[in-house]
Amino acid sequence: MNILLSGDEAVAQAVAEAGVGIATAYPGTPSTEVLENILIRAPKTDATWCVNEKNAFEVAYGAAVAGMRSITAMKHVGLNVAADPLMTSAYTGINAGFVIAVADDPGMYSSQNEQDTRRYAFFAKMPMLEPSNSQEALDFTKLAFELSERFDIPVILRLTTRVAHTKTAVTVNPSVPFSGGFTFKKNPQKYVMIPAYALNRHYQLEATNEKLGVYSDALKLNRIERNKKSTMGIITAGVDYEYVREAFPEANILKIAMVNPLPKKLITKFAASVKKLYVMESLEPFIEEQVRAMGIKLEPRLHSLVGELNVDILSVYKGKKAATKKAAAPALPGRPPMLCKGCSHREVFDAIKNIGALVTGDIGCYTLGALPPFNTMDTCLCMGASVTMASGFNRVKKLAGSGEPVVAVLGDSTFIHTGIPGLIDAVYNKTNITVVILDNYVTAMTGHQPNPATGLTAKGEVTERLDLEALVRGCGVKRVVKFNPYKEKNMEAIIKQEIDANEVSVILAEAPCIFYKKRFPEGVR
């Protein structure tokens, strides 16, 4: 049956067709819809939102070691959080197929950087497949499980925003039963990475990568598209292939499906068959650097290291100047991003603005407090950094003997994600900071996914709700204030009082997201 699916939906369909038993994720655009659609397309799969990407990775990896096919999904910056287990899991290998679906965001449509996950695959010595459309997203995901089991190694599936969110025709097949069961056998030399065992596993990993290189060369999904009338050759991969094919219909193209390890013999053969050879890829010169290291001559890269490719950008290779202005669009009123009308965060930002405090911010819909009319967020680095950066600011204040008042602001989901260690650190090191947790009961920015503070699982089952006040007090914080921003009339005075306190202080600004009742009509809070 042929249907239209986005790349994220196609990965979810592959989970159903590959008999995957366990799926984990932390929401983050453009990867969020992978797990959301697993819940729909593979309802028998045990699918869960986890508190962060490291946790999600380790749960799914543990399931794969136990003996059941598993997948974890995250966006590119989420892989930073999961980098520690990622590296060592390449050494240990698996006991059943394990796939890491990572969605990169060239163009930074919803991210704080453009990092290229292909570098992680190379760094971890881990195979990576990169689909260019939804059909390939489905096919490559299923292949990734087979590769994982054949070579005893996790496999990374790299999506990008365009592939993740664009719908193309896909042929789907029936779901299959779960693959595997609890088959773990004790093998410390394989799974316990003390130095003596890890050294032997490193040798094993290098041998595996040699075999993967041979496999990559033979992989039929890496293909050459010939045009005998042309002497121009282009090497490309992923969604960039679609742009290259449109911009250069006359060219010879080597489309690479397995971007790590690269099919080096195939590349050498292709290079020898053309007079001018180009590598056209978004972001990092990942393929380009390796091809040059092989001693193959390449034409210079003419496009930027910033942003995603498109046909206009590629026109520079035809001697044209890429347009600096977009085509005129119908005059429409501007709609800059802003906090929703009626959002309780607005009240808090108004109060902080009136106080004149510096705000170390975090990742969430409340990051929009940096924009007009509030202009009340001064830093935003990564998940959880609001708390630790506030500690850094206040340590400087203490040494310098002066400085503006500082408030750390983050949401409930972000606090659970990576804010807790920073708070413990502040208490332990007696760093007097004020932390405002904007608790709106849900992970709002990515589409209102539940989290431990919501009291619902990914499947909508009622579970134990995390008591943030008790958690904060358990971290050693003695000054804890809680109020409803809609109802508290002395909010400004309360926040100022906590800033002036000579100890760690946490303010819980608790009120439901204005869409909470619509998203969870039978909500538990």
C-alpha positions as CSV (number, residue, x, y, z in Angstrom):
1,M,0.0,0.0,0.0
2,N,1.3,3.5,-0.9
3,I,0.7,6.4,1.4
4,L,2.2,9.8,2.1
5,L,4.4,9.9,5.2
6,S,6.9,12.3,6.6
7,G,10.4,11.0,7.4
8,D,9.6,10.8,11.1
9,E,6.4,8.9,10.4
10,A,8.3,6.6,8.0
11,V,10.8,5.8,10.8
12,A,7.9,5.0,13.1
13,Q,6.4,2.7,10.4
14,A,9.7,0.9,10.1
15,V,9.6,0.3,13.8
16,A,6.3,-1.6,13.3
17,E,7.7,-3.5,10.3
18,A,11.0,-4.4,12.0
19,G,9.5,-5.9,15.1
20,V,10.9,-3.3,17.5
21,G,10.0,-3.9,21.1
22,I,11.3,-0.8,22.9
23,A,11.4,2.8,21.8
24,T,12.6,5.8,23.9
25,A,13.0,9.5,23.2
26,Y,13.2,13.0,24.6
27,P,11.1,15.5,22.6
28,G,13.0,17.9,20.4
29,T,12.2,19.3,16.9
30,P,12.7,17.9,14.3
31,S,12.8,14.4,16.0
32,T,9.7,14.7,18.2
33,E,7.3,13.1,15.8
34,V,9.3,9.8,15.7
35,L,8.1,8.6,19.0
36,E,4.7,10.2,18.7
37,N,4.1,8.2,15.6
38,I,5.5,5.0,17.1
39,L,2.7,5.3,19.6
40,I,0.3,5.4,16.7
41,R,1.8,3.0,14.1
42,A,3.4,0.5,16.5
43,P,1.0,0.6,19.5
44,K,2.4,-2.7,20.9
45,T,5.9,-1.3,21.2
46,D,6.9,-0.1,24.7
47,A,7.3,3.6,23.8
48,T,8.3,6.1,26.5
49,W,9.4,9.7,26.9
50,C,12.5,9.9,29.1
51,V,13.8,12.7,31.2
52,N,16.7,13.4,28.9
53,E,18.5,11.9,25.9
54,K,21.2,10.1,27.9
55,N,18.5,8.4,29.9
56,A,16.6,7.5,26.7
57,F,19.8,6.2,25.1
58,E,20.7,4.0,28.0
59,V,17.2,2.5,28.5
60,A,17.0,1.5,24.8
61,Y,20.6,0.3,24.7
62,G,19.9,-1.8,27.9
63,A,16.9,-3.3,26.1
64,A,19.0,-4.2,23.1
65,V,21.7,-5.8,25.3
66,A,18.9,-7.7,27.1
67,G,17.9,-9.1,23.7
68,M,15.1,-7.1,22.1
69,R,15.3,-4.7,19.1
70,S,15.2,-1.1,20.3
71,I,15.4,2.4,19.0
72,T,16.0,5.8,20.6
73,A,15.2,9.2,18.9
74,M,16.6,12.6,19.6
75,K,17.6,15.9,17.8
76,H,21.2,16.7,17.1
77,V,21.9,18.6,20.3
78,G,20.4,15.8,22.2
79,L,23.1,13.5,21.1
80,N,25.5,15.7,23.0
81,V,23.7,14.7,26.2
82,A,23.9,11.1,25.1
83,A,27.5,11.2,23.9
84,D,29.0,9.4,26.9
85,P,27.1,6.1,26.4
86,L,27.2,6.5,22.6
87,M,31.0,6.2,22.6
88,T,31.3,3.2,24.8
89,S,28.3,1.4,23.2
90,A,30.3,1.1,20.0
91,Y,32.9,-0.9,22.0
92,T,30.4,-3.2,23.8
93,G,28.1,-3.9,20.9
94,I,24.6,-5.2,21.3
95,N,22.6,-8.4,21.7
96,A,19.7,-7.3,19.4
97,G,19.4,-4.5,16.9
98,F,19.8,-1.0,18.3
99,V,19.2,2.1,16.2
100,I,19.8,5.8,17.2
101,A,17.6,8.1,15.1
102,V,19.1,11.6,15.2
103,A,17.5,14.6,13.4
104,D,19.9,17.4,12.4
105,D,18.6,20.9,11.8
106,P,20.5,22.6,8.9
107,G,19.3,26.2,8.9
108,M,18.6,26.2,12.6
109,Y,14.8,26.3,12.2
110,S,14.3,25.2,15.8
111,S,17.8,24.8,17.3
112,Q,20.6,26.7,18.9
113,N,23.3,25.4,16.6
114,E,23.9,23.5,13.3
115,Q,26.2,20.8,14.5
116,D,26.6,17.9,12.1
117,T,25.9,14.4,13.6
118,R,28.1,12.8,10.9
119,R,31.1,13.9,13.0
120,Y,29.7,11.9,15.9
121,A,29.5,8.8,13.7
122,F,33.1,9.2,12.6
123,F,34.2,10.0,16.2
124,A,32.4,6.9,17.7
125,K,33.4,4.7,14.8
126,M,29.8,3.8,14.3
127,P,27.9,3.1,11.0
128,M,25.5,5.8,9.8
129,L,22.8,5.7,7.1
130,E,21.3,8.9,5.7
131,P,18.0,8.8,3.8
132,S,17.0,11.4,1.3
133,N,13.2,10.9,1.4
134,S,10.5,9.1,3.4
135,Q,10.7,5.8,1.5
136,E,14.4,5.7,2.3
137,A,13.7,6.6,5.9
138,L,11.6,3.5,6.2
139,D,14.0,1.3,4.2
140,F,17.1,2.5,5.9
141,T,15.7,2.2,9.4
142,K,14.9,-1.5,8.7
143,L,18.3,-2.0,7.2
144,A,19.9,-0.3,10.3
145,F,18.5,-3.0,12.5
146,E,19.9,-5.7,10.3
147,L,23.3,-4.0,10.2
148,S,23.3,-3.6,13.9
149,E,22.8,-7.3,14.4
150,R,25.1,-8.4,11.6
151,F,28.0,-6.3,12.8
152,D,27.2,-6.3,16.6
153,I,27.2,-2.5,16.8
154,P,24.6,0.3,17.2
155,V,23.7,2.1,14.0
156,I,22.9,5.8,13.6
157,L,20.2,6.9,11.3
158,R,20.7,10.6,10.4
159,L,17.6,12.6,9.4
160,T,17.5,16.3,8.7
161,T,14.6,18.8,9.1
162,R,13.5,18.5,5.4
163,V,13.5,14.7,5.5
164,A,11.9,14.5,8.9
165,H,9.0,16.9,8.1
166,T,8.5,16.5,4.3
167,K,5.9,14.0,3.2
168,T,6.6,11.7,0.2
169,A,5.1,8.5,-1.1
170,V,6.0,5.4,0.9
171,T,5.1,1.7,0.4
172,V,4.1,0.2,3.7
173,N,3.9,-3.4,4.8
174,P,2.1,-5.1,7.7
175,S,3.6,-4.9,11.2
176,V,5.5,-7.9,12.5
177,P,5.8,-9.4,16.1
178,F,8.5,-8.3,18.4
179,S,12.0,-9.6,17.5
180,G,13.9,-11.3,20.3
181,G,13.3,-11.7,24.0
182,F,15.3,-11.7,27.2
183,T,18.4,-13.5,25.9
184,F,21.2,-11.8,27.8
185,K,24.1,-14.0,28.8
186,K,26.8,-12.9,31.2
187,N,29.9,-11.8,29.3
188,P,31.9,-9.3,31.3
189,Q,34.7,-9.1,28.7
190,K,32.1,-7.8,26.2
191,Y,29.8,-5.7,28.4
192,V,31.9,-4.5,31.4
193,M,34.2,-1.8,30.2
194,I,37.0,-1.8,32.7
195,P,40.2,-0.8,31.0
196,A,41.5,-4.3,30.4
197,Y,38.3,-5.5,28.7
198,A,37.8,-2.2,26.9
199,L,41.2,-2.4,25.2
200,N,40.3,-5.7,23.7
201,R,36.9,-4.4,22.6
202,H,38.6,-1.4,20.9
203,Y,40.6,-3.9,18.8
204,Q,37.3,-5.6,18.0
205,L,35.7,-2.3,17.0
206,E,38.6,-1.5,14.6
207,A,38.1,-4.9,13.0
208,T,34.4,-4.3,12.7
209,N,35.0,-1.0,11.0
210,E,37.2,-2.7,8.4
211,K,34.3,-5.1,7.6
212,L,31.8,-2.2,7.5
213,G,34.0,-0.5,5.0
214,V,33.9,-3.5,2.7
215,Y,30.1,-3.7,3.2
216,S,29.7,0.0,2.4
217,D,31.4,-0.5,-0.9
218,A,29.1,-3.4,-1.8
219,L,25.9,-1.7,-0.6
220,K,23.5,-1.4,-3.5
221,L,21.9,1.7,-1.9
222,N,25.0,3.6,-2.7
223,R,24.4,4.2,-6.4
224,I,25.9,5.9,-9.4
225,E,23.6,7.8,-11.8
226,R,25.4,8.1,-15.2
227,N,25.1,10.6,-18.0
228,K,27.6,9.7,-20.7
229,K,27.3,13.1,-22.2
230,S,28.7,14.8,-19.1
231,T,32.2,14.8,-17.7
232,M,31.1,16.4,-14.4
233,G,30.7,14.2,-11.3
234,I,29.1,15.1,-8.0
235,I,29.3,13.1,-4.7
236,T,26.4,13.8,-2.3
237,A,24.1,12.2,0.2
238,G,20.8,12.6,2.1
239,V,18.4,15.3,1.3
240,D,21.3,17.2,-0.5
241,Y,20.9,14.6,-3.3
242,E,17.4,15.9,-4.0
243,Y,18.8,19.5,-4.5
244,V,21.8,18.3,-6.5
245,R,19.6,16.2,-8.8
246,E,17.3,19.2,-9.5
247,A,20.2,21.7,-10.0
248,F,22.3,19.4,-12.1
249,P,20.1,16.9,-14.1
250,E,22.9,16.6,-16.6
251,A,25.6,15.5,-14.1
252,N,27.0,12.1,-13.1
253,I,26.0,11.6,-9.5
254,L,27.3,9.3,-6.8
255,K,24.6,9.1,-4.1
256,I,25.9,7.8,-0.9
257,A,23.5,6.0,1.5
258,M,26.1,4.9,4.1
259,V,28.0,8.0,5.0
260,N,30.1,6.3,7.6
261,P,32.2,4.4,6.8
262,L,32.3,5.8,3.3
263,P,32.4,3.4,0.2
264,K,36.0,4.4,-0.6
265,K,36.5,1.9,-3.5
266,L,33.3,3.1,-5.1
267,I,34.3,6.7,-4.7
268,T,37.7,6.0,-6.3
269,K,36.0,4.3,-9.2
270,F,33.6,7.1,-9.7
271,A,36.3,9.8,-9.5
272,A,38.3,8.0,-12.2
273,S,35.3,8.2,-14.5
274,V,34.8,12.0,-14.5
275,K,37.0,15.0,-15.4
276,K,35.7,17.4,-12.8
277,L,34.6,16.1,-9.4
278,Y,32.6,18.0,-6.7
279,V,31.3,17.1,-3.3
280,M,28.1,18.9,-2.5
281,E,26.9,18.6,1.1
282,S,25.3,20.8,3.7
283,L,27.2,22.0,6.8
284,E,30.5,20.3,7.5
285,P,32.9,19.2,4.7
286,F,32.5,15.7,6.1
287,I,32.7,13.7,2.8
288,E,34.9,16.3,1.2
289,E,37.7,16.0,3.7
290,Q,37.8,12.2,3.5
291,V,37.8,12.2,-0.3
292,R,40.7,14.7,-0.3
293,A,42.5,12.5,2.2
294,M,42.2,9.6,-0.2
295,G,44.3,11.7,-2.6
296,I,41.4,12.4,-5.0
297,K,41.4,15.8,-6.6
298,L,38.2,17.8,-6.0
299,E,37.0,21.1,-7.4
300,P,36.8,23.8,-4.7
301,R,33.7,24.1,-2.5
302,L,31.9,27.3,-3.4
303,H,28.9,27.2,-1.1
304,S,28.8,28.2,2.6
305,L,29.4,26.0,5.6
306,V,26.3,27.6,7.1
307,G,22.7,26.6,6.4
308,E,21.1,24.0,4.2
309,L,21.5,23.6,0.5
310,N,18.9,24.5,-2.1
311,V,18.9,24.9,-5.9
312,D,19.6,28.6,-5.8
313,I,22.7,28.1,-3.6
314,L,24.0,25.4,-5.9
315,S,23.7,27.8,-8.9
316,V,27.2,29.2,-7.9
317,Y,28.7,26.1,-9.4
318,K,27.2,27.2,-12.8
319,G,28.9,30.6,-12.5
320,K,25.8,32.3,-11.2
321,K,25.5,34.5,-8.2
322,A,23.1,33.1,-5.6
323,A,20.2,35.5,-5.0
324,T,20.7,37.6,-1.8
325,K,17.0,38.4,-1.6
326,K,14.1,36.1,-1.6
327,A,11.4,36.5,-4.2
328,A,8.8,39.1,-3.3
329,A,6.0,37.6,-1.3
330,P,2.5,39.1,-0.9
331,A,2.4,41.8,1.8
332,L,1.2,40.2,5.0
333,P,1.3,41.5,8.5
334,G,4.4,40.4,10.4
335,R,4.1,37.6,12.9
336,P,7.2,37.4,15.0
337,P,7.3,34.5,17.5
338,M,6.0,35.4,20.9
339,L,4.7,33.8,24.0
340,C,1.0,32.8,23.6
341,K,-1.6,35.3,24.7
342,G,-2.7,34.4,28.2
343,C,0.5,32.4,29.0
344,S,1.4,32.5,32.7
345,H,5.1,33.0,31.8
346,R,4.2,36.5,30.7
347,E,3.3,37.6,34.2
348,V,6.7,36.3,35.5
349,F,8.7,38.0,32.8
350,D,6.9,41.3,33.5
351,A,7.8,41.1,37.2
352,I,11.5,40.2,36.5
353,K,11.7,43.0,33.9
354,N,10.4,45.5,36.5
355,I,13.0,44.4,39.0
356,G,15.8,44.8,36.3
357,A,17.5,41.5,37.0
358,L,19.7,39.7,34.5
359,V,18.2,36.5,33.4
360,T,20.2,33.4,32.5
361,G,17.7,31.5,30.4
362,D,17.2,28.0,29.0
363,I,15.6,25.9,26.2
364,G,11.8,26.1,26.1
365,C,8.9,28.2,24.9
366,Y,9.8,30.7,27.6
367,T,13.0,31.4,25.7
368,L,10.7,33.8,23.8
369,G,11.0,36.0,26.8
370,A,14.2,37.3,25.2
371,L,12.1,39.0,22.5
372,P,9.8,42.0,22.6
373,P,7.8,43.1,24.5
374,F,9.8,41.5,27.4
375,N,13.4,41.6,26.3
376,T,14.1,39.7,29.6
377,M,16.5,36.9,28.9
378,D,20.2,37.5,28.6
379,T,21.7,34.1,28.0
380,C,20.6,30.8,26.5
381,L,23.2,28.1,26.0
382,C,21.8,24.6,26.3
383,M,19.4,22.5,28.4
384,G,20.0,23.2,32.1
385,A,22.6,25.9,31.7
386,S,20.4,28.6,33.1
387,V,21.1,27.2,36.7
388,T,24.9,26.7,36.2
389,M,25.4,29.9,34.4
390,A,23.7,31.8,37.2
391,S,26.1,30.1,39.6
392,G,29.0,31.4,37.4
393,F,27.6,34.9,37.3
394,N,27.1,35.0,41.1
395,R,30.6,33.7,41.8
396,V,32.0,36.6,39.8
397,K,29.8,39.0,41.7
398,K,31.1,37.6,45.0
399,L,34.8,38.0,43.9
400,A,34.3,41.4,42.3
401,G,32.1,42.7,45.1
402,S,29.5,44.0,42.8
403,G,27.2,43.1,39.9
404,E,23.6,43.1,38.9
405,P,21.0,40.8,40.4
406,V,20.7,37.5,38.5
407,V,17.8,35.1,38.1
408,A,17.9,31.6,36.4
409,V,14.7,30.8,34.5
410,L,13.8,27.4,33.2
411,G,10.8,25.2,32.7
412,D,9.6,22.1,34.5
413,S,10.7,19.6,31.8
414,T,14.1,21.4,31.4
415,F,14.7,21.3,35.1
416,I,14.1,17.6,35.2
417,H,16.2,17.1,32.0
418,T,19.5,18.7,33.3
419,G,18.7,21.4,35.8
420,I,18.7,19.3,38.9
421,P,22.5,18.6,39.0
422,G,23.2,22.4,38.7
423,L,20.9,23.1,41.6
424,I,22.6,20.4,43.7
425,D,26.0,21.9,42.8
426,A,24.9,25.4,43.9
427,V,23.7,24.1,47.2
428,Y,26.9,22.0,47.7
429,N,29.2,24.9,46.9
430,K,27.1,27.5,48.8
431,T,26.6,29.5,45.6
432,N,23.7,31.9,46.3
433,I,21.4,31.8,43.2
434,T,17.7,32.3,42.6
435,V,16.1,29.8,40.3
436,V,12.6,30.4,38.8
437,I,11.0,27.1,37.6
438,L,8.1,27.9,35.2
439,D,6.0,24.8,35.8
440,N,3.2,24.7,33.2
441,Y,2.6,20.9,33.8
442,V,3.9,19.8,30.3
443,T,6.7,20.0,27.8
444,A,5.0,22.7,25.8
445,M,7.5,23.9,23.2
446,T,7.7,20.6,21.3
447,G,4.0,20.0,21.2
448,H,2.7,19.4,24.8
449,Q,4.4,16.0,25.5
450,P,3.9,14.8,29.1
451,N,6.8,14.6,31.5
452,P,7.3,13.2,35.0
453,A,5.8,16.4,36.5
454,T,2.6,15.9,34.4
455,G,1.7,12.6,35.9
456,L,1.0,10.9,32.6
457,T,3.1,8.5,30.5
458,A,3.6,8.8,26.7
459,K,0.7,6.5,26.3
460,G,-1.6,8.6,28.5
461,E,-1.5,6.3,31.5
462,V,-1.7,7.9,34.9
463,T,1.5,7.5,36.8
464,E,3.2,8.9,39.9
465,R,3.5,12.7,39.5
466,L,6.9,14.2,40.4
467,D,6.5,16.7,43.3
468,L,8.9,19.5,42.2
469,E,8.8,21.2,45.6
470,A,9.7,18.0,47.4
471,L,12.5,17.3,44.8
472,V,13.9,20.8,45.2
473,R,13.9,20.5,49.0
474,G,15.5,17.1,48.6
475,C,18.4,18.8,46.7
476,G,19.0,20.8,50.0
477,V,17.2,24.0,49.1
478,K,15.6,25.5,52.2
479,R,14.0,28.6,50.6
480,V,11.2,27.4,48.3
481,V,8.4,29.7,47.3
482,K,5.4,28.5,45.2
483,F,2.7,30.6,43.6
484,N,0.3,30.8,40.7
485,P,1.4,33.7,38.4
486,Y,-2.2,34.4,37.5
487,K,-3.2,34.9,41.1
488,E,-0.2,36.2,42.9
489,K,-0.4,40.0,43.4
490,N,2.9,40.4,45.1
491,M,5.0,38.5,42.6
492,E,7.5,41.3,42.0
493,A,8.2,41.7,45.7
494,I,8.5,38.0,46.2
495,I,11.1,37.6,43.4
496,K,13.1,40.6,44.7
497,Q,13.0,39.2,48.2
498,E,14.4,35.8,47.0
499,I,17.1,37.5,45.0
500,D,18.2,39.5,48.1
501,A,18.3,36.3,50.3
502,N,21.8,35.2,51.1
503,E,21.2,31.6,50.2
504,V,20.0,29.3,47.4
505,S,16.4,30.0,46.6
506,V,13.9,28.4,44.3
507,I,10.6,29.9,43.1
508,L,8.0,27.6,41.6
509,A,5.7,29.6,39.3
510,E,3.0,27.0,38.8
511,A,0.1,27.3,36.4
512,P,-1.1,25.1,33.5
513,C,-0.2,25.9,29.9
514,I,-3.2,27.5,28.3
515,F,-3.5,24.5,26.0
516,Y,-3.1,21.9,28.8
517,K,-6.8,21.1,29.2
518,K,-7.2,20.8,25.5
519,R,-4.3,18.5,25.2
520,F,-5.2,16.5,28.3
521,P,-9.0,16.9,28.9
522,E,-8.8,14.4,31.7
523,G,-5.5,15.8,33.0
524,V,-4.2,14.7,36.4
525,R,-3.3,18.2,37.7
